[in-house]
């Protein structure tokens, strides 16, 4: 349940010998976010999409519920 101004944390545990991707895109379906930081570095935010480099911890601030019908227009 997202509330105006809410926050969240995503953790990414990578394993194996594969190199990490250069860029990562996280899409928050039904949520918007005001700002995000990947391991303390500001990430690019566009509505409910966050773009950044690989991370161990992605902190999201200013979460808010969005109406999926409105964003589809």
PDB file of N, CA, C and O in Angstrom:
ATOM      1  N   UNK A   1       0.847  -1.175   0.000  1.00  0.00           N
ATOM      2  CA  UNK A   1       0.000   0.000   0.000  1.00  0.00           C
ATOM      3  C   UNK A   1       0.896   1.242   0.000  1.00  0.00           C
ATOM      4  O   UNK A   1       1.486   1.573   1.028  1.00  0.00           O
ATOM      5  N   UNK A   2       1.002   1.920  -1.122  1.00  0.00           N
ATOM      6  CA  UNK A   2       1.860   3.114  -1.228  1.00  0.00           C
ATOM      7  C   UNK A   2       1.106   4.325  -0.731  1.00  0.00           C
ATOM      8  O   UNK A   2      -0.065   4.525  -1.051  1.00  0.00           O
ATOM      9  N   UNK A   3       1.792   5.122   0.052  1.00  0.00           N
ATOM     10  CA  UNK A   3       1.214   6.357   0.561  1.00  0.00           C
ATOM     11  C   UNK A   3       2.072   7.515   0.096  1.00  0.00           C
ATOM     12  O   UNK A   3       3.280   7.372  -0.094  1.00  0.00           O
ATOM     13  N   UNK A   4       1.433   8.670  -0.087  1.00  0.00           N
ATOM     14  CA  UNK A   4       2.172   9.855  -0.535  1.00  0.00           C
ATOM     15  C   UNK A   4       3.377  10.084   0.365  1.00  0.00           C
ATOM     16  O   UNK A   4       3.255  10.142   1.589  1.00  0.00           O
ATOM     17  N   UNK A   5       4.528  10.210  -0.252  1.00  0.00           N
ATOM     18  CA  UNK A   5       5.758  10.448   0.493  1.00  0.00           C
ATOM     19  C   UNK A   5       6.387   9.194   1.051  1.00  0.00           C
ATOM     20  O   UNK A   5       7.427   9.274   1.705  1.00  0.00           O
ATOM     21  N   UNK A   6       5.795   8.037   0.816  1.00  0.00           N
ATOM     22  CA  UNK A   6       6.335   6.777   1.315  1.00  0.00           C
ATOM     23  C   UNK A   6       7.693   6.469   0.709  1.00  0.00           C
ATOM     24  O   UNK A   6       8.128   7.125  -0.238  1.00  0.00           O
ATOM     25  N   UNK A   7       8.354   5.467   1.264  1.00  0.00           N
ATOM     26  CA  UNK A   7       9.670   5.083   0.752  1.00  0.00           C
ATOM     27  C   UNK A   7       9.754   3.571   0.647  1.00  0.00           C
ATOM     28  O   UNK A   7       8.911   2.846   1.176  1.00  0.00           O
ATOM     29  N   UNK A   8      10.777   3.113  -0.039  1.00  0.00           N
ATOM     30  CA  UNK A   8      10.994   1.684  -0.197  1.00  0.00           C
ATOM     31  C   UNK A   8      12.450   1.393  -0.492  1.00  0.00           C
ATOM     32  O   UNK A   8      13.206   2.278  -0.892  1.00  0.00           O
ATOM     33  N   UNK A   9      12.835   0.144  -0.291  1.00  0.00           N
ATOM     34  CA  UNK A   9      14.206  -0.288  -0.550  1.00  0.00           C
ATOM     35  C   UNK A   9      14.161  -1.592  -1.336  1.00  0.00           C
ATOM     36  O   UNK A   9      13.452  -2.527  -0.964  1.00  0.00           O
ATOM     37  N   UNK A  10      14.921  -1.646  -2.420  1.00  0.00           N
ATOM     38  CA  UNK A  10      15.108  -2.883  -3.186  1.00  0.00           C
ATOM     39  C   UNK A  10      16.548  -3.330  -2.995  1.00  0.00           C
ATOM     40  O   UNK A  10      17.474  -2.522  -3.079  1.00  0.00           O
ATOM     41  N   UNK A  11      16.730  -4.601  -2.743  1.00  0.00           N
ATOM     42  CA  UNK A  11      18.084  -5.153  -2.633  1.00  0.00           C
ATOM     43  C   UNK A  11      18.282  -6.156  -3.753  1.00  0.00           C
ATOM     44  O   UNK A  11      17.387  -6.941  -4.067  1.00  0.00           O
ATOM     45  N   UNK A  12      19.469  -6.122  -4.355  1.00  0.00           N
ATOM     46  CA  UNK A  12      19.774  -6.999  -5.480  1.00  0.00           C
ATOM     47  C   UNK A  12      20.983  -7.833  -5.098  1.00  0.00           C
ATOM     48  O   UNK A  12      22.072  -7.299  -4.893  1.00  0.00           O
ATOM     49  N   UNK A  13      20.793  -9.134  -5.004  1.00  0.00           N
ATOM     50  CA  UNK A  13      21.857 -10.066  -4.662  1.00  0.00           C
ATOM     51  C   UNK A  13      22.261 -10.801  -5.933  1.00  0.00           C
ATOM     52  O   UNK A  13      21.534 -11.668  -6.418  1.00  0.00           O
ATOM     53  N   UNK A  14      23.427 -10.447  -6.469  1.00  0.00           N
ATOM     54  CA  UNK A  14      23.904 -11.055  -7.714  1.00  0.00           C
ATOM     55  C   UNK A  14      24.922 -12.145  -7.393  1.00  0.00           C
ATOM     56  O   UNK A  14      25.736 -12.006  -6.479  1.00  0.00           O
ATOM     57  N   UNK A  15      24.860 -13.229  -8.160  1.00  0.00           N
ATOM     58  CA  UNK A  15      25.805 -14.328  -7.983  1.00  0.00           C
ATOM     59  C   UNK A  15      26.240 -14.842  -9.342  1.00  0.00           C
ATOM     60  O   UNK A  15      25.533 -14.687 -10.337  1.00  0.00           O
ATOM     61  N   UNK A  16      27.398 -15.448  -9.368  1.00  0.00           N
ATOM     62  CA  UNK A  16      27.890 -16.031 -10.604  1.00  0.00           C
ATOM     63  C   UNK A  16      29.022 -15.219 -11.198  1.00  0.00           C
ATOM     64  O   UNK A  16      29.387 -14.162 -10.683  1.00  0.00           O
ATOM     65  N   UNK A  17      29.564 -15.723 -12.276  1.00  0.00           N
ATOM     66  CA  UNK A  17      30.727 -15.110 -12.917  1.00  0.00           C
ATOM     67  C   UNK A  17      30.358 -14.131 -14.023  1.00  0.00           C
ATOM     68  O   UNK A  17      31.238 -13.634 -14.725  1.00  0.00           O
ATOM     69  N   UNK A  18      29.089 -13.854 -14.184  1.00  0.00           N
ATOM     70  CA  UNK A  18      28.662 -12.950 -15.239  1.00  0.00           C
ATOM     71  C   UNK A  18      28.908 -11.497 -14.819  1.00  0.00           C
ATOM     72  O   UNK A  18      28.663 -11.132 -13.669  1.00  0.00           O
ATOM     73  N   UNK A  19      29.391 -10.670 -15.751  1.00  0.00           N
ATOM     74  CA  UNK A  19      29.586  -9.259 -15.404  1.00  0.00           C
ATOM     75  C   UNK A  19      28.222  -8.582 -15.223  1.00  0.00           C
ATOM     76  O   UNK A  19      27.255  -8.964 -15.882  1.00  0.00           O
ATOM     77  N   UNK A  20      28.136  -7.591 -14.345  1.00  0.00           N
ATOM     78  CA  UNK A  20      26.864  -6.887 -14.168  1.00  0.00           C
ATOM     79  C   UNK A  20      26.528  -6.071 -15.408  1.00  0.00           C
ATOM     80  O   UNK A  20      27.432  -5.682 -16.148  1.00  0.00           O
ATOM     81  N   UNK A  21      25.253  -5.805 -15.649  1.00  0.00           N
ATOM     82  CA  UNK A  21      24.886  -4.975 -16.797  1.00  0.00           C
ATOM     83  C   UNK A  21      25.374  -3.547 -16.591  1.00  0.00           C
ATOM     84  O   UNK A  21      25.585  -3.114 -15.458  1.00  0.00           O
ATOM     85  N   UNK A  22      25.551  -2.829 -17.672  1.00  0.00           N
ATOM     86  CA  UNK A  22      25.992  -1.441 -17.594  1.00  0.00           C
ATOM     87  C   UNK A  22      24.906  -0.550 -16.996  1.00  0.00           C
ATOM     88  O   UNK A  22      25.191   0.315 -16.168  1.00  0.00           O
ATOM     89  N   UNK A  23      23.665  -0.765 -17.418  1.00  0.00           N
ATOM     90  CA  UNK A  23      22.521   0.018 -16.941  1.00  0.00           C
ATOM     91  C   UNK A  23      21.418  -0.937 -16.501  1.00  0.00           C
ATOM     92  O   UNK A  23      21.284  -2.040 -17.032  1.00  0.00           O
ATOM     93  N   UNK A  24      20.635  -0.498 -15.527  1.00  0.00           N
ATOM     94  CA  UNK A  24      19.505  -1.271 -15.014  1.00  0.00           C
ATOM     95  C   UNK A  24      18.270  -0.384 -15.061  1.00  0.00           C
ATOM     96  O   UNK A  24      18.341   0.805 -14.752  1.00  0.00           O
ATOM     97  N   UNK A  25      17.147  -0.958 -15.446  1.00  0.00           N
ATOM     98  CA  UNK A  25      15.868  -0.230 -15.440  1.00  0.00           C
ATOM     99  C   UNK A  25      14.910  -0.984 -14.522  1.00  0.00           C
ATOM    100  O   UNK A  25      14.638  -2.167 -14.723  1.00  0.00           O
ATOM    101  N   UNK A  26      14.409  -0.284 -13.520  1.00  0.00           N
ATOM    102  CA  UNK A  26      13.436  -0.838 -12.586  1.00  0.00           C
ATOM    103  C   UNK A  26      12.103  -0.136 -12.859  1.00  0.00           C
ATOM    104  O   UNK A  26      12.026   1.091 -12.800  1.00  0.00           O
ATOM    105  N   UNK A  27      11.066  -0.903 -13.156  1.00  0.00           N
ATOM    106  CA  UNK A  27       9.749  -0.347 -13.456  1.00  0.00           C
ATOM    107  C   UNK A  27       8.812  -0.675 -12.302  1.00  0.00           C
ATOM    108  O   UNK A  27       8.614  -1.841 -11.960  1.00  0.00           O
ATOM    109  N   UNK A  28       8.239   0.369 -11.707  1.00  0.00           N
ATOM    110  CA  UNK A  28       7.310   0.223 -10.585  1.00  0.00           C
ATOM    111  C   UNK A  28       5.889   0.323 -11.136  1.00  0.00           C
ATOM    112  O   UNK A  28       5.394   1.426 -11.369  1.00  0.00           O
ATOM    113  N   UNK A  29       5.245  -0.790 -11.341  1.00  0.00           N
ATOM    114  CA  UNK A  29       3.894  -0.809 -11.909  1.00  0.00           C
ATOM    115  C   UNK A  29       2.902  -0.292 -10.882  1.00  0.00           C
ATOM    116  O   UNK A  29       2.812  -0.822  -9.775  1.00  0.00           O
ATOM    117  N   UNK A  30       2.159   0.744 -11.250  1.00  0.00           N
ATOM    118  CA  UNK A  30       1.152   1.313 -10.380  1.00  0.00           C
ATOM    119  C   UNK A  30       1.698   2.280  -9.335  1.00  0.00           C
ATOM    120  O   UNK A  30       0.953   2.758  -8.480  1.00  0.00           O
ATOM    121  N   UNK A  31       2.997   2.570  -9.403  1.00  0.00           N
ATOM    122  CA  UNK A  31       3.621   3.489  -8.454  1.00  0.00           C
ATOM    123  C   UNK A  31       4.434   4.536  -9.191  1.00  0.00           C
ATOM    124  O   UNK A  31       5.020   4.263 -10.239  1.00  0.00           O
ATOM    125  N   UNK A  32       4.464   5.733  -8.635  1.00  0.00           N
ATOM    126  CA  UNK A  32       5.375   6.773  -9.080  1.00  0.00           C
ATOM    127  C   UNK A  32       6.400   6.972  -7.978  1.00  0.00           C
ATOM    128  O   UNK A  32       6.148   6.608  -6.830  1.00  0.00           O
ATOM    129  N   UNK A  33       7.535   7.535  -8.302  1.00  0.00           N
ATOM    130  CA  UNK A  33       8.580   7.780  -7.310  1.00  0.00           C
ATOM    131  C   UNK A  33       9.187   9.147  -7.587  1.00  0.00           C
ATOM    132  O   UNK A  33       9.391   9.513  -8.745  1.00  0.00           O
ATOM    133  N   UNK A  34       9.478   9.902  -6.539  1.00  0.00           N
ATOM    134  CA  UNK A  34      10.065  11.230  -6.698  1.00  0.00           C
ATOM    135  C   UNK A  34      11.570  11.175  -6.903  1.00  0.00           C
ATOM    136  O   UNK A  34      12.107  11.884  -7.754  1.00  0.00           O
ATOM    137  N   UNK A  35      12.257  10.335  -6.128  1.00  0.00           N
ATOM    138  CA  UNK A  35      13.714  10.237  -6.256  1.00  0.00           C
ATOM    139  C   UNK A  35      14.173   8.843  -5.866  1.00  0.00           C
ATOM    140  O   UNK A  35      13.471   8.108  -5.172  1.00  0.00           O
ATOM    141  N   UNK A  36      15.376   8.494  -6.332  1.00  0.00           N
ATOM    142  CA  UNK A  36      15.945   7.186  -6.029  1.00  0.00           C
ATOM    143  C   UNK A  36      17.459   7.308  -5.957  1.00  0.00           C
ATOM    144  O   UNK A  36      18.065   8.137  -6.637  1.00  0.00           O
ATOM    145  N   UNK A  37      18.063   6.460  -5.114  1.00  0.00           N
ATOM    146  CA  UNK A  37      19.519   6.425  -4.965  1.00  0.00           C
ATOM    147  C   UNK A  37      19.978   4.971  -4.976  1.00  0.00           C
ATOM    148  O   UNK A  37      19.502   4.155  -4.187  1.00  0.00           O
ATOM    149  N   UNK A  38      20.898   4.660  -5.868  1.00  0.00           N
ATOM    150  CA  UNK A  38      21.477   3.328  -5.974  1.00  0.00           C
ATOM    151  C   UNK A  38      22.835   3.347  -5.284  1.00  0.00           C
ATOM    152  O   UNK A  38      23.783   3.961  -5.776  1.00  0.00           O
ATOM    153  N   UNK A  39      22.923   2.672  -4.146  1.00  0.00           N
ATOM    154  CA  UNK A  39      24.155   2.660  -3.348  1.00  0.00           C
ATOM    155  C   UNK A  39      24.650   4.078  -3.079  1.00  0.00           C
ATOM    156  O   UNK A  39      25.850   4.344  -3.141  1.00  0.00           O
ATOM    157  N   UNK A  40      23.719   4.986  -2.781  1.00  0.00           N
ATOM    158  CA  UNK A  40      24.058   6.359  -2.426  1.00  0.00           C
ATOM    159  C   UNK A  40      24.221   7.318  -3.590  1.00  0.00           C
ATOM    160  O   UNK A  40      24.434   8.511  -3.375  1.00  0.00           O
ATOM    161  N   UNK A  41      24.124   6.822  -4.824  1.00  0.00           N
ATOM    162  CA  UNK A  41      24.274   7.658  -6.018  1.00  0.00           C
ATOM    163  C   UNK A  41      22.891   7.933  -6.605  1.00  0.00           C
ATOM    164  O   UNK A  41      22.098   7.010  -6.793  1.00  0.00           O
ATOM    165  N   UNK A  42      22.605   9.202  -6.893  1.00  0.00           N
ATOM    166  CA  UNK A  42      21.302   9.563  -7.450  1.00  0.00           C
ATOM    167  C   UNK A  42      21.045   8.820  -8.754  1.00  0.00           C
ATOM    168  O   UNK A  42      21.919   8.733  -9.617  1.00  0.00           O
ATOM    169  N   UNK A  43      19.831   8.285  -8.884  1.00  0.00           N
ATOM    170  CA  UNK A  43      19.418   7.568 -10.089  1.00  0.00           C
ATOM    171  C   UNK A  43      18.478   8.460 -10.891  1.00  0.00           C
ATOM    172  O   UNK A  43      17.911   9.415 -10.360  1.00  0.00           O
ATOM    173  N   UNK A  44      18.319   8.141 -12.173  1.00  0.00           N
ATOM    174  CA  UNK A  44      17.398   8.864 -13.041  1.00  0.00           C
ATOM    175  C   UNK A  44      15.997   8.314 -12.837  1.00  0.00           C
ATOM    176  O   UNK A  44      15.789   7.101 -12.872  1.00  0.00           O
ATOM    177  N   UNK A  45      15.031   9.211 -12.623  1.00  0.00           N
ATOM    178  CA  UNK A  45      13.648   8.803 -12.368  1.00  0.00           C
ATOM    179  C   UNK A  45      12.731   9.445 -13.399  1.00  0.00           C
ATOM    180  O   UNK A  45      12.812  10.648 -13.651  1.00  0.00           O
ATOM    181  N   UNK A  46      11.857   8.637 -13.994  1.00  0.00           N
ATOM    182  CA  UNK A  46      10.825   9.098 -14.930  1.00  0.00           C
ATOM    183  C   UNK A  46       9.525   8.454 -14.498  1.00  0.00           C
ATOM    184  O   UNK A  46       9.230   7.329 -14.901  1.00  0.00           O
ATOM    185  N   UNK A  47       8.729   9.155 -13.674  1.00  0.00           N
ATOM    186  CA  UNK A  47       7.459   8.597 -13.202  1.00  0.00           C
ATOM    187  C   UNK A  47       7.694   7.371 -12.346  1.00  0.00           C
ATOM    188  O   UNK A  47       8.203   7.476 -11.231  1.00  0.00           O
ATOM    189  N   UNK A  48       7.325   6.207 -12.862  1.00  0.00           N
ATOM    190  CA  UNK A  48       7.504   4.955 -12.141  1.00  0.00           C
ATOM    191  C   UNK A  48       8.663   4.125 -12.641  1.00  0.00           C
ATOM    192  O   UNK A  48       8.723   2.925 -12.375  1.00  0.00           O
ATOM    193  N   UNK A  49       9.595   4.746 -13.367  1.00  0.00           N
ATOM    194  CA  UNK A  49      10.758   4.032 -13.890  1.00  0.00           C
ATOM    195  C   UNK A  49      12.027   4.655 -13.323  1.00  0.00           C
ATOM    196  O   UNK A  49      12.191   5.875 -13.310  1.00  0.00           O
ATOM    197  N   UNK A  50      12.923   3.785 -12.855  1.00  0.00           N
ATOM    198  CA  UNK A  50      14.206   4.216 -12.308  1.00  0.00           C
ATOM    199  C   UNK A  50      15.303   3.597 -13.163  1.00  0.00           C
ATOM    200  O   UNK A  50      15.276   2.396 -13.431  1.00  0.00           O
ATOM    201  N   UNK A  51      16.272   4.410 -13.594  1.00  0.00           N
ATOM    202  CA  UNK A  51      17.413   3.915 -14.369  1.00  0.00           C
ATOM    203  C   UNK A  51      18.692   4.254 -13.627  1.00  0.00           C
ATOM    204  O   UNK A  51      18.875   5.375 -13.151  1.00  0.00           O
ATOM    205  N   UNK A  52      19.580   3.262 -13.535  1.00  0.00           N
ATOM    206  CA  UNK A  52      20.826   3.441 -12.799  1.00  0.00           C
ATOM    207  C   UNK A  52      21.806   2.347 -13.214  1.00  0.00           C
ATOM    208  O   UNK A  52      21.511   1.530 -14.086  1.00  0.00           O
ATOM    209  N   UNK A  53      22.954   2.345 -12.588  1.00  0.00           N
ATOM    210  CA  UNK A  53      23.905   1.262 -12.771  1.00  0.00           C
ATOM    211  C   UNK A  53      23.544   0.117 -11.832  1.00  0.00           C
ATOM    212  O   UNK A  53      22.585   0.231 -11.068  1.00  0.00           O
ATOM    213  N   UNK A  54      24.291  -0.981 -11.874  1.00  0.00           N
ATOM    214  CA  UNK A  54      24.039  -2.093 -10.962  1.00  0.00           C
ATOM    215  C   UNK A  54      24.125  -1.609  -9.508  1.00  0.00           C
ATOM    216  O   UNK A  54      24.878  -0.684  -9.203  1.00  0.00           O
ATOM    217  N   UNK A  55      23.372  -2.221  -8.637  1.00  0.00           N
ATOM    218  CA  UNK A  55      23.331  -1.773  -7.251  1.00  0.00           C
ATOM    219  C   UNK A  55      23.187  -2.958  -6.299  1.00  0.00           C
ATOM    220  O   UNK A  55      22.757  -4.046  -6.684  1.00  0.00           O
ATOM    221  N   UNK A  56      23.557  -2.713  -5.060  1.00  0.00           N
ATOM    222  CA  UNK A  56      23.248  -3.653  -3.984  1.00  0.00           C
ATOM    223  C   UNK A  56      21.950  -3.224  -3.307  1.00  0.00           C
ATOM    224  O   UNK A  56      21.137  -4.054  -2.900  1.00  0.00           O
ATOM    225  N   UNK A  57      21.773  -1.884  -3.195  1.00  0.00           N
ATOM    226  CA  UNK A  57      20.579  -1.354  -2.543  1.00  0.00           C
ATOM    227  C   UNK A  57      20.070  -0.135  -3.292  1.00  0.00           C
ATOM    228  O   UNK A  57      20.821   0.809  -3.539  1.00  0.00           O
ATOM    229  N   UNK A  58      18.806  -0.156  -3.651  1.00  0.00           N
ATOM    230  CA  UNK A  58      18.155   0.955  -4.334  1.00  0.00           C
ATOM    231  C   UNK A  58      17.109   1.533  -3.395  1.00  0.00           C
ATOM    232  O   UNK A  58      16.142   0.856  -3.044  1.00  0.00           O
ATOM    233  N   UNK A  59      17.301   2.784  -2.988  1.00  0.00           N
ATOM    234  CA  UNK A  59      16.365   3.454  -2.072  1.00  0.00           C
ATOM    235  C   UNK A  59      15.438   4.361  -2.877  1.00  0.00           C
ATOM    236  O   UNK A  59      15.890   5.187  -3.670  1.00  0.00           O
ATOM    237  N   UNK A  60      14.141   4.194  -2.660  1.00  0.00           N
ATOM    238  CA  UNK A  60      13.116   4.948  -3.368  1.00  0.00           C
ATOM    239  C   UNK A  60      12.443   5.890  -2.381  1.00  0.00           C
ATOM    240  O   UNK A  60      12.093   5.476  -1.276  1.00  0.00           O
ATOM    241  N   UNK A  61      12.256   7.151  -2.761  1.00  0.00           N
ATOM    242  CA  UNK A  61      11.611   8.133  -1.894  1.00  0.00           C
ATOM    243  C   UNK A  61      10.455   8.790  -2.631  1.00  0.00           C
ATOM    244  O   UNK A  61      10.482   8.930  -3.854  1.00  0.00           O
ATOM    245  N   UNK A  62       9.445   9.191  -1.879  1.00  0.00           N
ATOM    246  CA  UNK A  62       8.295   9.873  -2.469  1.00  0.00           C
ATOM    247  C   UNK A  62       7.424   8.950  -3.286  1.00  0.00           C
ATOM    248  O   UNK A  62       6.921   9.349  -4.336  1.00  0.00           O
ATOM    249  N   UNK A  63       7.232   7.719  -2.830  1.00  0.00           N
ATOM    250  CA  UNK A  63       6.357   6.792  -3.549  1.00  0.00           C
ATOM    251  C   UNK A  63       4.916   7.279  -3.488  1.00  0.00           C
ATOM    252  O   UNK A  63       4.476   7.849  -2.489  1.00  0.00           O
ATOM    253  N   UNK A  64       4.193   7.044  -4.575  1.00  0.00           N
ATOM    254  CA  UNK A  64       2.777   7.399  -4.615  1.00  0.00           C
ATOM    255  C   UNK A  64       2.064   6.466  -5.586  1.00  0.00           C
ATOM    256  O   UNK A  64       2.620   6.059  -6.606  1.00  0.00           O
ATOM    257  N   UNK A  65       0.842   6.143  -5.251  1.00  0.00           N
ATOM    258  CA  UNK A  65       0.028   5.309  -6.136  1.00  0.00           C
ATOM    259  C   UNK A  65      -0.368   6.143  -7.343  1.00  0.00           C
ATOM    260  O   UNK A  65      -0.693   7.323  -7.212  1.00  0.00           O
ATOM    261  N   UNK A  66      -0.340   5.526  -8.519  1.00  0.00           N
ATOM    262  CA  UNK A  66      -0.793   6.196  -9.731  1.00  0.00           C
ATOM    263  C   UNK A  66      -1.924   5.392 -10.338  1.00  0.00           C
ATOM    264  O   UNK A  66      -2.000   4.174 -10.178  1.00  0.00           O
ATOM    265  N   UNK A  67      -2.791   6.086 -11.029  1.00  0.00           N
ATOM    266  CA  UNK A  67      -3.934   5.447 -11.668  1.00  0.00           C
ATOM    267  C   UNK A  67      -3.470   4.880 -13.007  1.00  0.00           C
ATOM    268  O   UNK A  67      -3.133   5.649 -13.908  1.00  0.00           O
ATOM    269  N   UNK A  68      -3.443   3.532 -13.164  1.00  0.00           N
ATOM    270  CA  UNK A  68      -2.944   2.950 -14.424  1.00  0.00           C
ATOM    271  C   UNK A  68      -3.755   3.371 -15.644  1.00  0.00           C
ATOM    272  O   UNK A  68      -3.208   3.437 -16.744  1.00  0.00           O
ATOM    273  N   UNK A  69      -5.057   3.660 -15.477  1.00  0.00           N
ATOM    274  CA  UNK A  69      -5.871   4.078 -16.618  1.00  0.00           C
ATOM    275  C   UNK A  69      -5.437   5.453 -17.118  1.00  0.00           C
ATOM    276  O   UNK A  69      -5.451   5.707 -18.322  1.00  0.00           O
ATOM    277  N   UNK A  70      -5.056   6.336 -16.210  1.00  0.00           N
ATOM    278  CA  UNK A  70      -4.620   7.687 -16.614  1.00  0.00           C
ATOM    279  C   UNK A  70      -3.275   7.645 -17.316  1.00  0.00           C
ATOM    280  O   UNK A  70      -3.061   8.367 -18.290  1.00  0.00           O
ATOM    281  N   UNK A  71      -2.346   6.788 -16.824  1.00  0.00           N
ATOM    282  CA  UNK A  71      -1.019   6.759 -17.432  1.00  0.00           C
ATOM    283  C   UNK A  71      -1.031   6.097 -18.805  1.00  0.00           C
ATOM    284  O   UNK A  71      -0.093   6.284 -19.580  1.00  0.00           O
ATOM    285  N   UNK A  72      -2.066   5.331 -19.123  1.00  0.00           N
ATOM    286  CA  UNK A  72      -2.157   4.661 -20.422  1.00  0.00           C
ATOM    287  C   UNK A  72      -2.657   5.605 -21.506  1.00  0.00           C
ATOM    288  O   UNK A  72      -2.578   5.282 -22.691  1.00  0.00           O
ATOM    289  N   UNK A  73      -3.172   6.767 -21.113  1.00  0.00           N
ATOM    290  CA  UNK A  73      -3.739   7.700 -22.105  1.00  0.00           C
ATOM    291  C   UNK A  73      -2.695   8.512 -22.777  1.00  0.00           C
ATOM    292  O   UNK A  73      -3.012   9.339 -23.633  1.00  0.00           O
TER     293      UNK A  73
END
